Amino acid sequence: MARSRTLWHLGMRQMIVTVVIIIVLNVVARRLGLGWGGSIVMCAAIAFAWPFAAAWWNARRRR
């Protein structure tokens, strides 16, 4: 039961972080004058680049 509760809290935290990131990206896209399509493209570009940035950051921290 405790493990289930821990996983639920982790999932809830991840969901909140994801929603906040999406809102911030949409606000940035609107400030840049991008439309609906531009917002989607920007989110897709960041989602695609994220694993590469994380791998680069991990490799940098190991040195």
All heavy atoms as TSV, in Angstrom:
chain	resi	resn	atom	element	x	y	z
A	1	MET	N	N	0.820	-1.193	0.000
A	1	MET	CA	C	0.000	0.000	0.000
A	1	MET	C	C	0.867	1.261	0.000
A	1	MET	O	O	0.571	2.210	-0.696
A	1	MET	CB	C	-0.917	-0.029	1.219
A	1	MET	CG	C	-1.840	1.168	1.257
A	1	MET	SD	S	-2.993	1.180	-0.104
A	1	MET	CE	C	-4.494	0.956	0.751
A	2	ALA	N	N	1.957	1.264	0.762
A	2	ALA	CA	C	2.817	2.445	0.831
A	2	ALA	C	C	3.470	2.701	-0.518
A	2	ALA	O	O	3.612	3.851	-0.937
A	2	ALA	CB	C	3.873	2.267	1.910
A	3	ARG	N	N	3.861	1.639	-1.209
A	3	ARG	CA	C	4.486	1.804	-2.523
A	3	ARG	C	C	3.500	2.417	-3.512
A	3	ARG	O	O	3.850	3.275	-4.306
A	3	ARG	CB	C	4.988	0.461	-3.014
A	3	ARG	CG	C	5.651	0.555	-4.346
A	3	ARG	CD	C	6.122	-0.804	-4.814
A	3	ARG	NE	N	6.588	-0.690	-6.171
A	3	ARG	CZ	C	7.702	-1.205	-6.617
A	3	ARG	NH1	N	8.445	-1.903	-5.803
A	3	ARG	NH2	N	8.056	-1.064	-7.848
A	4	SER	N	N	2.261	1.974	-3.448
A	4	SER	CA	C	1.230	2.498	-4.332
A	4	SER	C	C	1.029	3.998	-4.075
A	4	SER	O	O	0.894	4.778	-5.009
A	4	SER	CB	C	-0.071	1.741	-4.108
A	4	SER	OG	O	-1.112	2.344	-4.818
A	5	ARG	N	N	1.020	4.381	-2.836
A	5	ARG	CA	C	0.836	5.789	-2.475
A	5	ARG	C	C	2.022	6.625	-2.954
A	5	ARG	O	O	1.852	7.726	-3.466
A	5	ARG	CB	C	0.673	5.914	-0.965
A	5	ARG	CG	C	0.321	7.307	-0.527
A	5	ARG	CD	C	-0.063	7.319	0.895
A	5	ARG	NE	N	-1.198	6.394	1.058
A	5	ARG	CZ	C	-2.002	6.375	2.078
A	5	ARG	NH1	N	-1.810	7.196	3.071
A	5	ARG	NH2	N	-2.997	5.536	2.158
A	6	THR	N	N	3.239	6.094	-2.827
A	6	THR	CA	C	4.439	6.798	-3.285
A	6	THR	C	C	4.390	6.989	-4.793
A	6	THR	O	O	4.692	8.073	-5.297
A	6	THR	CB	C	5.701	6.019	-2.895
A	6	THR	OG1	O	5.716	5.836	-1.482
A	6	THR	CG2	C	6.948	6.747	-3.316
A	7	LEU	N	N	4.016	5.938	-5.513
A	7	LEU	CA	C	3.909	6.045	-6.966
A	7	LEU	C	C	2.841	7.056	-7.363
A	7	LEU	O	O	3.007	7.813	-8.319
A	7	LEU	CB	C	3.601	4.678	-7.578
A	7	LEU	CG	C	4.758	3.696	-7.620
A	7	LEU	CD1	C	4.286	2.344	-8.129
A	7	LEU	CD2	C	5.882	4.226	-8.477
A	8	TRP	N	N	1.740	7.090	-6.632
A	8	TRP	CA	C	0.677	8.041	-6.932
A	8	TRP	C	C	1.176	9.469	-6.745
A	8	TRP	O	O	0.931	10.336	-7.579
A	8	TRP	CB	C	-0.525	7.775	-6.028
A	8	TRP	CG	C	-1.704	8.603	-6.410
A	8	TRP	CD1	C	-2.612	8.313	-7.378
A	8	TRP	CD2	C	-2.096	9.844	-5.843
A	8	TRP	NE1	N	-3.549	9.314	-7.448
A	8	TRP	CE2	C	-3.256	10.256	-6.508
A	8	TRP	CE3	C	-1.575	10.643	-4.828
A	8	TRP	CZ2	C	-3.906	11.444	-6.199
A	8	TRP	CZ3	C	-2.225	11.821	-4.531
A	8	TRP	CH2	C	-3.370	12.209	-5.192
A	9	HIS	N	N	1.918	9.716	-5.668
A	9	HIS	CA	C	2.461	11.057	-5.426
A	9	HIS	C	C	3.472	11.444	-6.497
A	9	HIS	O	O	3.499	12.588	-6.952
A	9	HIS	CB	C	3.105	11.143	-4.038
A	9	HIS	CG	C	2.115	11.254	-2.929
A	9	HIS	ND1	N	1.301	12.336	-2.772
A	9	HIS	CD2	C	1.792	10.396	-1.932
A	9	HIS	CE1	C	0.524	12.160	-1.716
A	9	HIS	NE2	N	0.805	10.968	-1.188
A	10	LEU	N	N	4.316	10.491	-6.908
A	10	LEU	CA	C	5.272	10.760	-7.981
A	10	LEU	C	C	4.551	11.101	-9.282
A	10	LEU	O	O	4.917	12.047	-9.976
A	10	LEU	CB	C	6.151	9.530	-8.205
A	10	LEU	CG	C	7.499	9.541	-7.504
A	10	LEU	CD1	C	8.138	8.169	-7.640
A	10	LEU	CD2	C	8.399	10.594	-8.051
A	11	GLY	N	N	3.530	10.343	-9.609
A	11	GLY	CA	C	2.752	10.596	-10.822
A	11	GLY	C	C	2.052	11.941	-10.773
A	11	GLY	O	O	2.011	12.668	-11.763
A	12	MET	N	N	1.524	12.286	-9.615
A	12	MET	CA	C	0.836	13.565	-9.460
A	12	MET	C	C	1.818	14.718	-9.625
A	12	MET	O	O	1.530	15.705	-10.305
A	12	MET	CB	C	0.154	13.636	-8.089
A	12	MET	CG	C	-0.643	14.891	-7.905
A	12	MET	SD	S	-1.983	15.002	-9.078
A	12	MET	CE	C	-3.270	14.225	-8.157
A	13	ARG	N	N	2.996	14.597	-9.036
A	13	ARG	CA	C	4.010	15.643	-9.156
A	13	ARG	C	C	4.436	15.802	-10.612
A	13	ARG	O	O	4.584	16.906	-11.118
A	13	ARG	CB	C	5.212	15.321	-8.283
A	13	ARG	CG	C	6.227	16.447	-8.268
A	13	ARG	CD	C	7.414	16.154	-7.399
A	13	ARG	NE	N	7.045	15.542	-6.129
A	13	ARG	CZ	C	7.858	14.843	-5.368
A	13	ARG	NH1	N	9.096	14.659	-5.747
A	13	ARG	NH2	N	7.460	14.325	-4.242
A	14	GLN	N	N	4.634	14.669	-11.301
A	14	GLN	CA	C	5.038	14.714	-12.708
A	14	GLN	C	C	3.964	15.370	-13.558
A	14	GLN	O	O	4.261	16.150	-14.460
A	14	GLN	CB	C	5.318	13.296	-13.210
A	14	GLN	CG	C	5.816	13.250	-14.636
A	14	GLN	CD	C	7.174	13.892	-14.782
A	14	GLN	OE1	O	8.014	13.773	-13.921
A	14	GLN	NE2	N	7.378	14.589	-15.875
A	15	MET	N	N	2.701	15.068	-13.275
A	15	MET	CA	C	1.605	15.658	-14.028
A	15	MET	C	C	1.559	17.171	-13.823
A	15	MET	O	O	1.390	17.935	-14.783
A	15	MET	CB	C	0.271	15.035	-13.609
A	15	MET	CG	C	-0.896	15.519	-14.420
A	15	MET	SD	S	-2.453	14.772	-13.910
A	15	MET	CE	C	-2.675	15.486	-12.303
A	16	ILE	N	N	1.751	17.621	-12.594
A	16	ILE	CA	C	1.730	19.051	-12.307
A	16	ILE	C	C	2.886	19.752	-13.012
A	16	ILE	O	O	2.710	20.808	-13.628
A	16	ILE	CB	C	1.762	19.295	-10.783
A	16	ILE	CG1	C	0.441	18.850	-10.160
A	16	ILE	CG2	C	2.047	20.762	-10.469
A	16	ILE	CD1	C	0.454	18.803	-8.647
A	17	VAL	N	N	4.069	19.159	-12.968
A	17	VAL	CA	C	5.233	19.753	-13.641
A	17	VAL	C	C	4.980	19.832	-15.145
A	17	VAL	O	O	5.276	20.849	-15.776
A	17	VAL	CB	C	6.507	18.934	-13.325
A	17	VAL	CG1	C	7.655	19.332	-14.234
A	17	VAL	CG2	C	6.897	19.120	-11.875
A	18	THR	N	N	4.414	18.781	-15.729
A	18	THR	CA	C	4.133	18.766	-17.160
A	18	THR	C	C	3.138	19.860	-17.536
A	18	THR	O	O	3.331	20.567	-18.522
A	18	THR	CB	C	3.592	17.387	-17.584
A	18	THR	OG1	O	4.547	16.396	-17.231
A	18	THR	CG2	C	3.319	17.328	-19.063
A	19	VAL	N	N	2.079	20.022	-16.761
A	19	VAL	CA	C	1.082	21.051	-17.044
A	19	VAL	C	C	1.704	22.442	-16.943
A	19	VAL	O	O	1.461	23.300	-17.796
A	19	VAL	CB	C	-0.140	20.901	-16.099
A	19	VAL	CG1	C	-1.038	22.110	-16.169
A	19	VAL	CG2	C	-0.902	19.645	-16.438
A	20	VAL	N	N	2.533	22.664	-15.923
A	20	VAL	CA	C	3.182	23.967	-15.763
A	20	VAL	C	C	4.108	24.247	-16.955
A	20	VAL	O	O	4.112	25.365	-17.496
A	20	VAL	CB	C	3.955	24.034	-14.426
A	20	VAL	CG1	C	4.864	25.233	-14.375
A	20	VAL	CG2	C	2.982	24.060	-13.266
A	21	ILE	N	N	4.862	23.251	-17.389
A	21	ILE	CA	C	5.761	23.439	-18.538
A	21	ILE	C	C	4.962	23.761	-19.797
A	21	ILE	O	O	5.332	24.655	-20.567
A	21	ILE	CB	C	6.648	22.192	-18.740
A	21	ILE	CG1	C	7.689	22.130	-17.623
A	21	ILE	CG2	C	7.336	22.224	-20.098
A	21	ILE	CD1	C	8.484	20.855	-17.602
A	22	ILE	N	N	3.855	23.083	-20.024
A	22	ILE	CA	C	3.025	23.345	-21.194
A	22	ILE	C	C	2.471	24.766	-21.149
A	22	ILE	O	O	2.464	25.478	-22.157
A	22	ILE	CB	C	1.898	22.299	-21.311
A	22	ILE	CG1	C	2.488	20.953	-21.707
A	22	ILE	CG2	C	0.837	22.734	-22.310
A	22	ILE	CD1	C	1.508	19.808	-21.635
A	23	ILE	N	N	2.019	25.204	-19.983
A	23	ILE	CA	C	1.490	26.562	-19.852
A	23	ILE	C	C	2.578	27.587	-20.122
A	23	ILE	O	O	2.364	28.561	-20.850
A	23	ILE	CB	C	0.848	26.759	-18.460
A	23	ILE	CG1	C	-0.437	25.939	-18.362
A	23	ILE	CG2	C	0.573	28.235	-18.194
A	23	ILE	CD1	C	-1.022	25.872	-16.971
A	24	VAL	N	N	3.774	27.377	-19.562
A	24	VAL	CA	C	4.878	28.311	-19.789
A	24	VAL	C	C	5.241	28.357	-21.268
A	24	VAL	O	O	5.445	29.446	-21.833
A	24	VAL	CB	C	6.095	27.922	-18.918
A	24	VAL	CG1	C	7.337	28.671	-19.347
A	24	VAL	CG2	C	5.806	28.185	-17.455
A	25	LEU	N	N	5.314	27.210	-21.928
A	25	LEU	CA	C	5.637	27.188	-23.355
A	25	LEU	C	C	4.583	27.920	-24.181
A	25	LEU	O	O	4.910	28.635	-25.126
A	25	LEU	CB	C	5.789	25.747	-23.841
A	25	LEU	CG	C	7.047	25.022	-23.390
A	25	LEU	CD1	C	7.015	23.577	-23.859
A	25	LEU	CD2	C	8.280	25.721	-23.894
A	26	ASN	N	N	3.320	27.754	-23.822
A	26	ASN	CA	C	2.262	28.451	-24.552
A	26	ASN	C	C	2.325	29.955	-24.342
A	26	ASN	O	O	2.104	30.726	-25.272
A	26	ASN	CB	C	0.892	27.911	-24.157
A	26	ASN	CG	C	0.594	26.595	-24.822
A	26	ASN	OD1	O	0.921	26.388	-25.984
A	26	ASN	ND2	N	-0.011	25.683	-24.099
A	27	VAL	N	N	2.648	30.388	-23.129
A	27	VAL	CA	C	2.792	31.822	-22.863
A	27	VAL	C	C	3.965	32.385	-23.656
A	27	VAL	O	O	3.856	33.457	-24.263
A	27	VAL	CB	C	2.952	32.081	-21.343
A	27	VAL	CG1	C	3.391	33.506	-21.078
A	27	VAL	CG2	C	1.659	31.765	-20.623
A	28	VAL	N	N	5.081	31.660	-23.674
A	28	VAL	CA	C	6.252	32.110	-24.447
A	28	VAL	C	C	5.904	32.180	-25.936
A	28	VAL	O	O	6.256	33.150	-26.609
A	28	VAL	CB	C	7.455	31.170	-24.192
A	28	VAL	CG1	C	8.570	31.433	-25.178
A	28	VAL	CG2	C	7.959	31.335	-22.769
A	29	ALA	N	N	5.214	31.173	-26.450
A	29	ALA	CA	C	4.831	31.172	-27.870
A	29	ALA	C	C	3.917	32.353	-28.181
A	29	ALA	O	O	4.059	32.991	-29.221
A	29	ALA	CB	C	4.143	29.857	-28.225
A	30	ARG	N	N	3.007	32.656	-27.299
A	30	ARG	CA	C	2.101	33.789	-27.523
A	30	ARG	C	C	2.858	35.103	-27.489
A	30	ARG	O	O	2.611	35.996	-28.292
A	30	ARG	CB	C	1.001	33.779	-26.473
A	30	ARG	CG	C	-0.026	34.857	-26.733
A	30	ARG	CD	C	-1.270	34.587	-25.991
A	30	ARG	NE	N	-1.890	33.386	-26.553
A	30	ARG	CZ	C	-3.175	33.146	-26.480
A	30	ARG	NH1	N	-3.958	33.978	-25.865
A	30	ARG	NH2	N	-3.669	32.056	-27.000
A	31	ARG	N	N	3.822	35.228	-26.557
A	31	ARG	CA	C	4.636	36.454	-26.472
A	31	ARG	C	C	5.499	36.636	-27.718
A	31	ARG	O	O	5.773	37.756	-28.119
A	31	ARG	CB	C	5.541	36.418	-25.243
A	31	ARG	CG	C	4.810	36.428	-23.947
A	31	ARG	CD	C	4.504	37.837	-23.530
A	31	ARG	NE	N	3.890	37.798	-22.209
A	31	ARG	CZ	C	3.010	38.672	-21.798
A	31	ARG	NH1	N	2.665	39.660	-22.571
A	31	ARG	NH2	N	2.492	38.566	-20.608
A	32	LEU	N	N	5.946	35.516	-28.300
A	32	LEU	CA	C	6.754	35.585	-29.520
A	32	LEU	C	C	5.905	35.818	-30.765
A	32	LEU	O	O	6.429	35.969	-31.855
A	32	LEU	CB	C	7.564	34.291	-29.687
A	32	LEU	CG	C	8.686	34.074	-28.672
A	32	LEU	CD1	C	9.304	32.702	-28.861
A	32	LEU	CD2	C	9.736	35.163	-28.789
A	33	GLY	N	N	4.601	35.817	-30.601
A	33	GLY	CA	C	3.709	36.060	-31.730
A	33	GLY	C	C	3.436	34.821	-32.568
A	33	GLY	O	O	2.949	34.935	-33.688
A	34	LEU	N	N	3.752	33.665	-32.041
A	34	LEU	CA	C	3.475	32.426	-32.765
A	34	LEU	C	C	2.005	32.071	-32.593
A	34	LEU	O	O	1.406	32.306	-31.551
A	34	LEU	CB	C	4.350	31.288	-32.237
A	34	LEU	CG	C	5.857	31.524	-32.266
A	34	LEU	CD1	C	6.558	30.378	-31.587
A	34	LEU	CD2	C	6.352	31.701	-33.678
A	35	GLY	N	N	1.433	31.494	-33.602
A	35	GLY	CA	C	0.041	31.060	-33.510
A	35	GLY	C	C	-0.055	29.684	-32.876
A	35	GLY	O	O	0.872	29.181	-32.241
A	36	TRP	N	N	-1.200	29.058	-33.095
A	36	TRP	CA	C	-1.442	27.716	-32.555
A	36	TRP	C	C	-0.438	26.728	-33.129
A	36	TRP	O	O	0.152	25.923	-32.412
A	36	TRP	CB	C	-2.874	27.313	-32.886
A	36	TRP	CG	C	-3.233	25.928	-32.494
A	36	TRP	CD1	C	-3.430	24.875	-33.322
A	36	TRP	CD2	C	-3.424	25.436	-31.176
A	36	TRP	NE1	N	-3.740	23.759	-32.602
A	36	TRP	CE2	C	-3.756	24.078	-31.291
A	36	TRP	CE3	C	-3.358	26.006	-29.916
A	36	TRP	CZ2	C	-4.007	23.281	-30.179
A	36	TRP	CZ3	C	-3.614	25.212	-28.815
A	36	TRP	CH2	C	-3.937	23.876	-28.951
A	37	GLY	N	N	-0.208	26.798	-34.433
A	37	GLY	CA	C	0.741	25.895	-35.077
A	37	GLY	C	C	2.161	26.125	-34.590
A	37	GLY	O	O	2.916	25.178	-34.377
A	38	GLY	N	N	2.536	27.388	-34.415
A	38	GLY	CA	C	3.868	27.700	-33.913
A	38	GLY	C	C	4.087	27.175	-32.511
A	38	GLY	O	O	5.180	26.704	-32.171
A	39	SER	N	N	3.046	27.240	-31.692
A	39	SER	CA	C	3.135	26.722	-30.329
A	39	SER	C	C	3.361	25.209	-30.348
A	39	SER	O	O	4.192	24.688	-29.597
A	39	SER	CB	C	1.847	27.053	-29.572
A	39	SER	OG	O	1.836	26.449	-28.314
A	40	ILE	N	N	2.641	24.523	-31.226
A	40	ILE	CA	C	2.787	23.068	-31.322
A	40	ILE	C	C	4.184	22.712	-31.827
A	40	ILE	O	O	4.834	21.800	-31.303
A	40	ILE	CB	C	1.691	22.474	-32.231
A	40	ILE	CG1	C	0.346	22.591	-31.540
A	40	ILE	CG2	C	1.998	21.027	-32.592
A	40	ILE	CD1	C	-0.829	22.184	-32.381
A	41	VAL	N	N	4.668	23.449	-32.829
A	41	VAL	CA	C	5.999	23.183	-33.367
A	41	VAL	C	C	7.062	23.425	-32.299
A	41	VAL	O	O	8.013	22.646	-32.163
A	41	VAL	CB	C	6.258	24.041	-34.628
A	41	VAL	CG1	C	7.708	24.017	-35.034
A	41	VAL	CG2	C	5.372	23.574	-35.769
A	42	MET	N	N	6.914	24.506	-31.531
A	42	MET	CA	C	7.883	24.795	-30.481
A	42	MET	C	C	7.881	23.700	-29.413
A	42	MET	O	O	8.945	23.243	-28.976
A	42	MET	CB	C	7.596	26.157	-29.830
A	42	MET	CG	C	8.699	26.608	-28.903
A	42	MET	SD	S	8.453	28.256	-28.259
A	42	MET	CE	C	7.274	27.933	-26.965
A	43	CYS	N	N	6.707	23.253	-29.001
A	43	CYS	CA	C	6.616	22.168	-28.018
A	43	CYS	C	C	7.242	20.882	-28.567
A	43	CYS	O	O	7.948	20.175	-27.850
A	43	CYS	CB	C	5.167	21.919	-27.626
A	43	CYS	SG	S	4.469	23.182	-26.557
A	44	ALA	N	N	6.985	20.587	-29.845
A	44	ALA	CA	C	7.548	19.379	-30.450
A	44	ALA	C	C	9.068	19.470	-30.536
A	44	ALA	O	O	9.769	18.487	-30.275
A	44	ALA	CB	C	6.948	19.168	-31.841
A	45	ALA	N	N	9.585	20.641	-30.883
A	45	ALA	CA	C	11.040	20.814	-30.975
A	45	ALA	C	C	11.689	20.630	-29.607
A	45	ALA	O	O	12.730	19.977	-29.487
A	45	ALA	CB	C	11.370	22.192	-31.547
A	46	ILE	N	N	11.078	21.181	-28.575
A	46	ILE	CA	C	11.627	21.040	-27.225
A	46	ILE	C	C	11.522	19.591	-26.764
A	46	ILE	O	O	12.459	19.048	-26.175
A	46	ILE	CB	C	10.927	22.006	-26.253
A	46	ILE	CG1	C	11.330	23.438	-26.602
A	46	ILE	CG2	C	11.264	21.676	-24.809
A	46	ILE	CD1	C	10.578	24.504	-25.865
A	47	ALA	N	N	10.411	18.929	-27.054
A	47	ALA	CA	C	10.257	17.518	-26.674
A	47	ALA	C	C	11.283	16.642	-27.399
A	47	ALA	O	O	11.798	15.683	-26.819
A	47	ALA	CB	C	8.839	17.049	-26.987
A	48	PHE	N	N	11.584	16.970	-28.668
A	48	PHE	CA	C	12.565	16.201	-29.424
A	48	PHE	C	C	13.978	16.450	-28.905
A	48	PHE	O	O	14.793	15.536	-28.814
A	48	PHE	CB	C	12.477	16.569	-30.907
A	48	PHE	CG	C	13.487	15.852	-31.755
A	48	PHE	CD1	C	13.310	14.516	-32.081
A	48	PHE	CD2	C	14.620	16.498	-32.211
A	48	PHE	CE1	C	14.239	13.840	-32.852
A	48	PHE	CE2	C	15.562	15.840	-32.981
A	48	PHE	CZ	C	15.367	14.511	-33.303
A	49	ALA	N	N	14.277	17.692	-28.538
A	49	ALA	CA	C	15.632	18.061	-28.115
A	49	ALA	C	C	15.921	17.669	-26.668
A	49	ALA	O	O	17.091	17.553	-26.287
A	49	ALA	CB	C	15.843	19.556	-28.296
A	50	TRP	N	N	14.900	17.468	-25.871
A	50	TRP	CA	C	15.080	17.230	-24.441
A	50	TRP	C	C	15.997	16.042	-24.132
A	50	TRP	O	O	16.916	16.166	-23.315
A	50	TRP	CB	C	13.720	17.067	-23.776
A	50	TRP	CG	C	13.812	16.728	-22.335
A	50	TRP	CD1	C	13.505	15.541	-21.759
A	50	TRP	CD2	C	14.279	17.577	-21.284
A	50	TRP	NE1	N	13.726	15.601	-20.418
A	50	TRP	CE2	C	14.217	16.840	-20.091
A	50	TRP	CE3	C	14.755	18.877	-21.246
A	50	TRP	CZ2	C	14.603	17.372	-18.876
A	50	TRP	CZ3	C	15.146	19.406	-20.028
A	50	TRP	CH2	C	15.061	18.662	-18.858
A	51	PRO	N	N	15.826	14.854	-24.756
A	51	PRO	CA	C	16.727	13.730	-24.438
A	51	PRO	C	C	18.186	14.028	-24.771
A	51	PRO	O	O	19.090	13.623	-24.041
A	51	PRO	CB	C	16.200	12.574	-25.287
A	51	PRO	CG	C	14.805	12.928	-25.621
A	51	PRO	CD	C	14.749	14.427	-25.661
A	52	PHE	N	N	18.421	14.742	-25.872
A	52	PHE	CA	C	19.788	15.090	-26.247
A	52	PHE	C	C	20.401	16.056	-25.241
A	52	PHE	O	O	21.564	15.927	-24.860
A	52	PHE	CB	C	19.821	15.692	-27.657
A	52	PHE	CG	C	19.336	14.730	-28.697
A	52	PHE	CD1	C	18.094	14.904	-29.290
A	52	PHE	CD2	C	20.099	13.644	-29.082
A	52	PHE	CE1	C	17.632	14.021	-30.245
A	52	PHE	CE2	C	19.651	12.741	-30.041
A	52	PHE	CZ	C	18.412	12.937	-30.625
A	53	ALA	N	N	19.605	17.027	-24.796
A	53	ALA	CA	C	20.092	17.984	-23.801
A	53	ALA	C	C	20.379	17.283	-22.474
A	53	ALA	O	O	21.385	17.561	-21.814
A	53	ALA	CB	C	19.066	19.099	-23.600
A	54	ALA	N	N	19.516	16.341	-22.075
A	54	ALA	CA	C	19.733	15.609	-20.827
A	54	ALA	C	C	20.988	14.743	-20.909
A	54	ALA	O	O	21.768	14.674	-19.947
A	54	ALA	CB	C	18.506	14.749	-20.512
A	55	ALA	N	N	21.208	14.087	-22.057
A	55	ALA	CA	C	22.412	13.263	-22.227
A	55	ALA	C	C	23.666	14.138	-22.188
A	55	ALA	O	O	24.669	13.775	-21.564
A	55	ALA	CB	C	22.338	12.494	-23.538
A	56	TRP	N	N	23.604	15.290	-22.842
A	56	TRP	CA	C	24.751	16.210	-22.830
A	56	TRP	C	C	25.040	16.685	-21.406
A	56	TRP	O	O	26.180	16.728	-20.975
A	56	TRP	CB	C	24.464	17.396	-23.751
A	56	TRP	CG	C	25.478	18.487	-23.634
A	56	TRP	CD1	C	26.717	18.500	-24.192
A	56	TRP	CD2	C	25.343	19.700	-22.880
A	56	TRP	NE1	N	27.359	19.665	-23.833
A	56	TRP	CE2	C	26.541	20.418	-23.037
A	56	TRP	CE3	C	24.327	20.249	-22.111
A	56	TRP	CZ2	C	26.746	21.650	-22.439
A	56	TRP	CZ3	C	24.528	21.487	-21.518
A	56	TRP	CH2	C	25.725	22.160	-21.676
A	57	TRP	N	N	23.988	17.022	-20.657
A	57	TRP	CA	C	24.154	17.511	-19.294
A	57	TRP	C	C	24.770	16.421	-18.406
A	57	TRP	O	O	25.645	16.690	-17.598
A	57	TRP	CB	C	22.821	17.968	-18.737
A	57	TRP	CG	C	22.936	18.585	-17.387
A	57	TRP	CD1	C	22.661	18.000	-16.193
A	57	TRP	CD2	C	23.394	19.911	-17.094
A	57	TRP	NE1	N	22.889	18.874	-15.167
A	57	TRP	CE2	C	23.344	20.063	-15.697
A	57	TRP	CE3	C	23.816	20.972	-17.876
A	57	TRP	CZ2	C	23.720	21.243	-15.074
A	57	TRP	CZ3	C	24.178	22.143	-17.244
A	57	TRP	CH2	C	24.139	22.265	-15.862
A	58	ASN	N	N	24.304	15.170	-18.560
A	58	ASN	CA	C	24.857	14.066	-17.767
A	58	ASN	C	C	26.325	13.832	-18.097
A	58	ASN	O	O	27.135	13.607	-17.201
A	58	ASN	CB	C	24.069	12.779	-18.023
A	58	ASN	CG	C	22.990	12.564	-16.979
A	58	ASN	OD1	O	22.965	13.247	-15.961
A	58	ASN	ND2	N	22.114	11.640	-17.255
A	59	ALA	N	N	26.669	13.866	-19.367
A	59	ALA	CA	C	28.064	13.660	-19.768
A	59	ALA	C	C	28.938	14.791	-19.232
A	59	ALA	O	O	30.072	14.567	-18.821
A	59	ALA	CB	C	28.166	13.601	-21.291
A	60	ARG	N	N	28.422	15.984	-19.216
A	60	ARG	CA	C	29.154	17.150	-18.722
A	60	ARG	C	C	29.390	17.052	-17.222
A	60	ARG	O	O	30.455	17.409	-16.726
A	60	ARG	CB	C	28.360	18.414	-19.055
A	60	ARG	CG	C	29.098	19.676	-18.825
A	60	ARG	CD	C	28.264	20.857	-19.312
A	60	ARG	NE	N	28.655	22.000	-18.550
A	60	ARG	CZ	C	27.922	22.637	-17.663
A	60	ARG	NH1	N	26.690	22.233	-17.462
A	60	ARG	NH2	N	28.362	23.663	-16.996
A	61	ARG	N	N	28.410	16.555	-16.495
A	61	ARG	CA	C	28.532	16.447	-15.033
A	61	ARG	C	C	29.513	15.371	-14.622
A	61	ARG	O	O	30.106	15.434	-13.541
A	61	ARG	CB	C	27.171	16.156	-14.410
A	61	ARG	CG	C	26.268	17.368	-14.407
A	61	ARG	CD	C	24.924	17.050	-13.819
A	61	ARG	NE	N	25.050	16.835	-12.385
A	61	ARG	CZ	C	24.098	16.318	-11.639
A	61	ARG	NH1	N	22.970	15.935	-12.196
A	61	ARG	NH2	N	24.261	16.165	-10.354
A	62	ARG	N	N	29.700	14.327	-15.453
A	62	ARG	CA	C	30.600	13.227	-15.103
A	62	ARG	C	C	32.067	13.628	-15.167
A	62	ARG	O	O	32.887	13.013	-14.543
A	62	ARG	CB	C	30.352	12.048	-16.039
A	62	ARG	CG	C	29.094	11.316	-15.705
A	62	ARG	CD	C	28.987	10.051	-16.507
A	62	ARG	NE	N	27.608	9.590	-16.476
A	62	ARG	CZ	C	27.040	8.911	-17.420
A	62	ARG	NH1	N	27.722	8.582	-18.501
A	62	ARG	NH2	N	25.794	8.534	-17.324
A	63	ARG	N	N	32.383	14.608	-15.996
A	63	ARG	CA	C	33.796	15.016	-16.150
A	63	ARG	C	C	34.327	15.715	-14.953
A	63	ARG	O	O	33.812	16.251	-14.110
A	63	ARG	CB	C	33.942	15.955	-17.347
A	63	ARG	CG	C	33.757	15.210	-18.632
A	63	ARG	CD	C	34.026	16.134	-19.765
A	63	ARG	NE	N	33.100	15.798	-20.830
A	63	ARG	CZ	C	32.909	16.532	-21.884
A	63	ARG	NH1	N	33.530	17.644	-22.038
A	63	ARG	NH2	N	32.086	16.157	-22.821
